[in-house]
């Protein structure tokens, strides 16, 4: 839930930014599915994916699905 709250707040301030939310679980909420939230917020969501490495200096992070480049990285660790 913290990730979705953060994405919502960021989206309000940065309407055109690309947002990728990486969830270690299914990203499900009580009131909406991960797909519904992604559609509502205009973001991409990777469910059941863990970040295995963060390289702040070069602006990328590694997951089992591959490497992703970022300009800004925000971490939301609340359940």
C-alpha positions in Angstrom: 0.0 0.0 0.0 2.8 2.4 0.7 4.1 2.0 -2.8 0.7 3.0 -4.3 0.4 5.9 -1.9 3.8 7.1 -2.9 3.1 6.6 -6.6 -0.2 8.6 -6.3 1.5 11.5 -4.6 4.4 11.5 -7.1 1.9 11.3 -10.0 0.1 14.4 -8.8 3.3 16.4 -8.9 4.8 14.8 -12.0 2.0 14.0 -14.4 4.2 13.1 -17.3 6.9 11.0 -15.5 7.4 7.3 -16.1 6.7 5.4 -12.9 7.6 1.8 -12.3 6.4 0.1 -9.1 8.2 -3.1 -8.2 6.3 -5.3 -5.7 7.7 -8.3 -4.0 4.2 -9.7 -3.6 1.2 -9.7 -5.9 0.6 -6.0 -5.3 -3.1 -6.7 -4.5 -5.1 -4.3 -2.4 -8.4 -5.0 -0.7 -10.3 -2.6 -2.9 -8.5 -2.9 -6.2 -6.2 -5.3 -8.1 -2.6 -4.3 -9.1 -3.8 -3.9 -12.7 -6.6 -1.6 -11.7 -4.3 0.6 -9.6 -1.7 0.7 -12.4 -4.4 1.8 -14.8 -5.8 4.4 -12.4 -2.4 5.9 -11.6 -0.9 5.6 -15.1 2.0 3.5 -13.8 3.7 0.2 -14.6 3.7 -2.5 -11.9 6.0 -5.5 -11.7 4.4 -8.0 -9.3 6.2 -10.8 -7.5 9.6 -9.3 -8.3 12.4 -8.5 -5.9 15.2 -5.9 -6.3 18.5 -7.7 -6.0 20.8 -4.8 -6.4 20.7 -1.0 -6.5 23.4 1.0 -8.2 22.8 4.6 -7.1 25.9 6.0 -8.8 24.9 4.7 -12.3 21.2 5.0 -11.8 20.1 1.4 -12.3 18.7 -1.5 -10.3 18.7 -5.2 -10.9 15.9 -7.7 -10.6 15.4 -11.3 -11.8 13.6 -9.8 -14.8 16.6 -7.7 -15.8 18.1 -4.2 -15.2 16.1 -1.0 -15.0 17.5 2.5 -15.3 16.1 5.3 -13.1 16.5 9.0 -12.7 14.8 9.0 -9.3 14.4 6.1 -6.9 11.9 6.1 -4.1 11.6 3.3 -1.6 8.4 2.4 0.1 8.9 -0.3 2.7 5.5 -0.3 4.5 3.1 -3.1 4.1 
